[in-house]
Structures are given as C-alpha cells and as structure tokens.
C-alpha cells in the first residue's frame, strides 16, 4: 500500500499583489490568506501555496451498477468502482449527498488509496470503470486525473459525475483524462443557480458545450426536478431546446425525483407525473433518449429506438431485462444505430452495491 502525504500540490492558482493567493480552479476564484481554505474546503493555502487536503482519501469505496451514476449508454450492466471525498464548490441547498459534499471534517475520509491502488482494485474486481462521484471530482482534480491515468494503463475507463462548475484550463486537463461524464444541469435559470446553488448557469453551459463539441467524452445529463423551482413547462422547454440545438438530439437526459433534504425540507417530493411531463416535453423537442430516475418507471427507465420506437434496452431500476441491440449497437428491429458505447453483450452486474475496503488503515 502506497504511503500518501497529508497534502498534495495543486495546479491553477497564482499569487496576488495584496499577499493573498487566488485559486483558479473554478469560477469562485477563492482568495486566500495563510491557513484559509476555499469554499470547497479541500483546497487551501499552506506555506504560501494552494494544496489539496483530500488527495488519496475517501469516505469509502463501493462497486455500483453503471446505471446508478446515471449512465445508460456507457456499457450497460457493467460494474463501476465508485468513490468520493469531501466538500463541494457549489452550495446547493437541496443537496442529496450533503453528508459528504458539505462535510467540514476530514475524519469523514476514513479510507485511502493511491491512484495505482484504485486501478489495481478495479481490475481485480472486474470493474469496467472507476467513477469519481458522491461529491464533485472537480475539487480533487489532481487525485482524479492521476487515478484516471493509472486506470488507462490497466484498461479501465474513468467516469466523472460533476456539476461542471470549472474554469477553462483545468476543464481541458480534467476531461482529457475522462471517458464518460454525467453533468448535473441543475436548472435552466441564472436565478436558480445564484440563489439555490451559489453559482452561475453560464459556466455549466460552457462545460457542456466543451465536452460535447471538443472532446470524445461520452456525455449524459441529469436534472433533479424540484417542485415549483425548476419544473415549469417553459423552463423545461427552453432547457431541452437548448440541449437539442447546442449538444444534439443523442445526448441522454435524465430527469430525477427530488426528496426533501439538507436545507430544503419544506418542499415535498417530486410527483411522478412531473417526471413524465418533463420527459414528454423533451421528446417533443426532438431528444432521442430521455429517462426518469429515482422512481419505479419501466418505460421511463428503458431505452427506445429513435427510428422504429421499439424497445432496445429494458430497465427496471438498475436491473436490465430485454436486450434488442445487435453486436454493433444497432436496433435489431430496424438497424438504427443507438448512440453510446456498448459491448457485444450486456453486463450482468445488476443492482448490487458492494462496499470495498482498499486500505485497513485509518487517517
């Protein structure tokens, strides 16, 4: 087991004339004096530099179905070694993983693993990929990039689950090492991003366009629908029209159900009918692959051929059922190609969630 330092050097910062240092990783541009940390909590100033405090540290490692990320068009049925750290560079009041993303205690990071350890474990456990998830990997960029590079040497894919709130230079470095990404498009209004997330919509839209137009990263999008906040017909129409026009009709879009959590416990869960309505709006706007999540909905979870409208991949939660793709990823009924990355045969991991302990040591 590799010995890991307590801090790790970072990229993307510079010194200011007033004695502070500025972190240039994300659009927050945190300006720090000695001993201060950025809003993300895991990047801070030490010895006149910005360092990463969570390199090699995790709140835990777990093997998940790839569909849980959610990625429905990236080797369906395969298993993915998943992990996150602590902190986040957004401040979403509705965060569903707040116990990790809002953590300000390094003792939540009880497990550790070097990039090489992670790649070796994924290979030994027959995982198709490793996922940086649970909290946003942008904030632990150096750890994620080193892990992705170690995984590529082992033939393991890398998956990023992110809100896409990142600046141009680090964005290029990060996504050049990623094979698939699910970007959380939280809403389609600047007001929502500013008031409920402490961020800005345009930065996320830039990331989405960059991934789709300038990389080979497989892209899917998730929007958590919050009753009365981002689920109006007009906003859903504008958002799905933008996706169609700027990203194309083949980018899968997942509408997922909100449940009361963190600082928004006064709003009820998303009705199933809202997810169905959102899916209908997206399909009417020409999007080919639109899914419902966090609810039991076989039709909304399954993949349908955009050509003949026949079922090509049946899903029941994270379990695959009928499979009607040929070995080249085409609809068996009409021959239409289905966008994505598919093996000749689907994986059989199912809905299992298996915790993995890579290191027995506690930090």
LOLUM-988991 format. One line per field, with one value per residue (C-alpha): x negated, y negated, z; residue in one letter; residue number from 1. Coordinates in steps of 0.05 Angstrom, whole numbers. Layout:
REM residues N
c1: [X	...] $
c2: [Y	...] $
c3: [Z	...] $
code: [A	...] $
pos: [NUM	...] $
//
This chain:
REM residues 363
c1: [0	-28	-43	-5	-23	25	26	13	-9	43	45	86	71	29	4	37	4	40	6	64	64	121	147	163	195	267	306	306	234	225	173	137	91	45	86	151	189	233	308	296	259	208	165	130	68	8	-63	-42	-14	54	53	103	121	161	111	116	172	243	306	309	304	362	378	442	481	461	535	532	486	532	503	550	509	440	431	499	500	426	398	361	315	342	315	317	281	310	331	360	350	425	472	536	590	623	561	578	508	498	466	406	407	420	373	322	289	231	246	303	248	233	209	150	120	67	86	48	85	152	134	109	171	217	181	181	256	270	298	305	294	278	325	309	376	416	383	356	288	271	247	200	176	104	126	178	130	75	126	154	84	68	134	119	55	97	151	201	248	258	326	338	403	398	436	388	370	298	253	227	155	169	231	187	138	193	236	177	169	243	281	353	387	455	462	514	552	588	637	641	643	589	635	638	563	548	600	600	530	485	462	476	512	468	406	442	468	398	374	429	413	339	348	395	361	287	276	290	321	387	437	503	541	582	632	663	733	755	829	842	768	744	802	845	864	830	764	764	780	723	673	688	690	621	595	622	593	525	510	552	610	569	545	584	622	644	699	695	741	725	735	734	663	608	636	699	740	802	814	848	821	826	892	883	928	877	823	869	888	815	798	855	832	760	783	829	768	733	688	679	661	698	703	738	699	708	776	801	818	801	820	782	721	715	682	727	703	709	722	777	795	785	754	679	657	706	691	726	689	617	634	631	685	697	638	650	584	541	466	453	501	558	632	647	714	695	620	618	553	562	516	467	415	440	407	430	469	497	464	497	477	550	569	516	479	416	372	297	242	177	138	146	112	149	125] $
c2: [0	-67	-118	-182	-253	-294	-349	-348	-405	-433	-469	-531	-585	-648	-699	-768	-835	-841	-779	-731	-673	-661	-592	-589	-521	-543	-607	-623	-647	-640	-689	-660	-681	-632	-576	-592	-542	-554	-544	-472	-460	-411	-463	-514	-556	-526	-552	-605	-554	-523	-450	-393	-362	-302	-270	-195	-200	-178	-169	-99	-56	-17	23	-2	11	-40	-58	-88	-145	-151	-128	-88	-88	-71	5	21	73	63	51	-12	-24	-88	-136	-209	-252	-312	-382	-416	-481	-495	-508	-474	-480	-416	-372	-298	-279	-335	-289	-284	-346	-393	-358	-401	-344	-307	-248	-231	-209	-143	-104	-117	-92	-115	-121	-56	-21	-42	-19	48	58	42	92	146	136	139	68	36	-33	-76	-133	-199	-211	-226	-294	-335	-309	-378	-398	-338	-346	-323	-259	-245	-257	-214	-159	-163	-158	-97	-66	-76	-37	21	15	-14	-71	-134	-166	-235	-255	-330	-396	-423	-486	-492	-542	-533	-510	-459	-436	-417	-378	-343	-320	-299	-242	-223	-172	-187	-241	-256	-331	-356	-412	-437	-484	-530	-597	-642	-659	-586	-577	-641	-635	-560	-538	-599	-591	-612	-577	-601	-567	-500	-511	-525	-460	-421	-451	-439	-366	-353	-395	-390	-322	-248	-241	-205	-255	-247	-300	-297	-348	-339	-367	-407	-424	-497	-514	-486	-444	-493	-476	-539	-525	-452	-472	-523	-474	-415	-461	-487	-415	-397	-459	-462	-390	-348	-300	-240	-265	-224	-266	-241	-274	-252	-260	-306	-286	-336	-342	-388	-460	-447	-402	-445	-423	-357	-301	-307	-276	-220	-259	-316	-269	-241	-311	-333	-271	-285	-357	-334	-281	-331	-376	-320	-289	-215	-187	-215	-179	-185	-168	-158	-127	-60	-72	-16	-57	-119	-78	-38	-56	-61	-62	-133	-101	-49	-65	7	26	38	40	55	28	39	-6	17	86	99	140	148	131	117	89	126	134	66	27	23	36	108	88	32	26	-45	-58	-74	-128	-107	-55	17	85	142	168	131	136	175	135	118	74	97	47	78	38	47	35	19	-2	22	-40	-100	-171] $
c3: [0	-21	33	18	41	83	30	-45	-92	-138	-204	-224	-173	-171	-121	-115	-102	-35	-6	-18	-66	-114	-132	-206	-209	-211	-223	-148	-151	-76	-49	10	65	101	134	98	56	-4	-3	-27	39	9	-26	18	28	63	61	10	-39	-53	-33	-36	31	4	-43	-35	17	11	51	23	-39	-69	-131	-163	-227	-281	-287	-218	-239	-280	-347	-390	-455	-428	-424	-394	-340	-323	-254	-233	-173	-143	-92	-69	-19	20	2	-59	-97	-101	-43	-65	-12	-38	-39	-36	-15	36	88	42	-2	57	105	140	178	149	194	147	99	135	75	30	-35	-84	-157	-170	-114	-144	-215	-189	-147	-205	-249	-195	-183	-258	-259	-328	-300	-239	-222	-186	-154	-90	-87	-145	-171	-198	-129	-123	-195	-183	-149	-202	-260	-230	-218	-289	-318	-274	-296	-370	-361	-335	-390	-341	-361	-319	-305	-276	-242	-237	-236	-288	-249	-271	-308	-378	-367	-312	-351	-410	-366	-327	-385	-428	-378	-373	-416	-395	-355	-326	-316	-267	-302	-240	-275	-335	-300	-272	-213	-192	-196	-158	-103	-91	-112	-104	-175	-247	-303	-360	-331	-333	-403	-426	-396	-430	-498	-487	-471	-530	-582	-565	-532	-543	-473	-473	-444	-407	-367	-303	-278	-209	-214	-152	-148	-161	-171	-238	-266	-305	-376	-402	-367	-388	-460	-461	-430	-475	-536	-517	-509	-578	-612	-577	-559	-606	-601	-580	-511	-460	-409	-341	-301	-229	-170	-112	-39	19	45	72	73	31	75	67	-5	-19	-64	-139	-164	-214	-261	-263	-288	-341	-364	-368	-408	-457	-467	-481	-530	-565	-573	-610	-557	-571	-503	-443	-376	-309	-245	-170	-186	-210	-283	-332	-394	-370	-350	-414	-480	-541	-613	-642	-711	-702	-629	-608	-540	-546	-473	-417	-347	-281	-232	-243	-270	-345	-378	-453	-498	-571	-596	-645	-635	-667	-622	-673	-662	-681	-708	-757	-756	-728	-691	-617	-591	-538	-520	-518	-511	-555	-496	-436	-368	-313	-250	-236	-177	-128	-85	-56	-7	-18	33	-2	59	130	157	184	175] $
code: [X	X	X	X	X	X	X	X	X	X	X	X	X	X	X	X	X	X	X	X	X	X	X	X	X	X	X	X	X	X	X	X	X	X	X	X	X	X	X	X	X	X	X	X	X	X	X	X	X	X	X	X	X	X	X	X	X	X	X	X	X	X	X	X	X	X	X	X	X	X	X	X	X	X	X	X	X	X	X	X	X	X	X	X	X	X	X	X	X	X	X	X	X	X	X	X	X	X	X	X	X	X	X	X	X	X	X	X	X	X	X	X	X	X	X	X	X	X	X	X	X	X	X	X	X	X	X	X	X	X	X	X	X	X	X	X	X	X	X	X	X	X	X	X	X	X	X	X	X	X	X	X	X	X	X	X	X	X	X	X	X	X	X	X	X	X	X	X	X	X	X	X	X	X	X	X	X	X	X	X	X	X	X	X	X	X	X	X	X	X	X	X	X	X	X	X	X	X	X	X	X	X	X	X	X	X	X	X	X	X	X	X	X	X	X	X	X	X	X	X	X	X	X	X	X	X	X	X	X	X	X	X	X	X	X	X	X	X	X	X	X	X	X	X	X	X	X	X	X	X	X	X	X	X	X	X	X	X	X	X	X	X	X	X	X	X	X	X	X	X	X	X	X	X	X	X	X	X	X	X	X	X	X	X	X	X	X	X	X	X	X	X	X	X	X	X	X	X	X	X	X	X	X	X	X	X	X	X	X	X	X	X	X	X	X	X	X	X	X	X	X	X	X	X	X	X	X	X	X	X	X	X	X	X	X	X	X	X	X	X	X	X	X	X	X	X	X	X	X	X	X	X	X	X	X	X	X	X	X	X	X	X	X] $
pos: [1	2	3	4	5	6	7	8	9	10	11	12	13	14	15	16	17	18	19	20	21	22	23	24	25	26	27	28	29	30	31	32	33	34	35	36	37	38	39	40	41	42	43	44	45	46	47	48	49	50	51	52	53	54	55	56	57	58	59	60	61	62	63	64	65	66	67	68	69	70	71	72	73	74	75	76	77	78	79	80	81	82	83	84	85	86	87	88	89	90	91	92	93	94	95	96	97	98	99	100	101	102	103	104	105	106	107	108	109	110	111	112	113	114	115	116	117	118	119	120	121	122	123	124	125	126	127	128	129	130	131	132	133	134	135	136	137	138	139	140	141	142	143	144	145	146	147	148	149	150	151	152	153	154	155	156	157	158	159	160	161	162	163	164	165	166	167	168	169	170	171	172	173	174	175	176	177	178	179	180	181	182	183	184	185	186	187	188	189	190	191	192	193	194	195	196	197	198	199	200	201	202	203	204	205	206	207	208	209	210	211	212	213	214	215	216	217	218	219	220	221	222	223	224	225	226	227	228	229	230	231	232	233	234	235	236	237	238	239	240	241	242	243	244	245	246	247	248	249	250	251	252	253	254	255	256	257	258	259	260	261	262	263	264	265	266	267	268	269	270	271	272	273	274	275	276	277	278	279	280	281	282	283	284	285	286	287	288	289	290	291	292	293	294	295	296	297	298	299	300	301	302	303	304	305	306	307	308	309	310	311	312	313	314	315	316	317	318	319	320	321	322	323	324	325	326	327	328	329	330	331	332	333	334	335	336	337	338	339	340	341	342	343	344	345	346	347	348	349	350	351	352	353	354	355	356	357	358	359	360	361	362	363] $
//
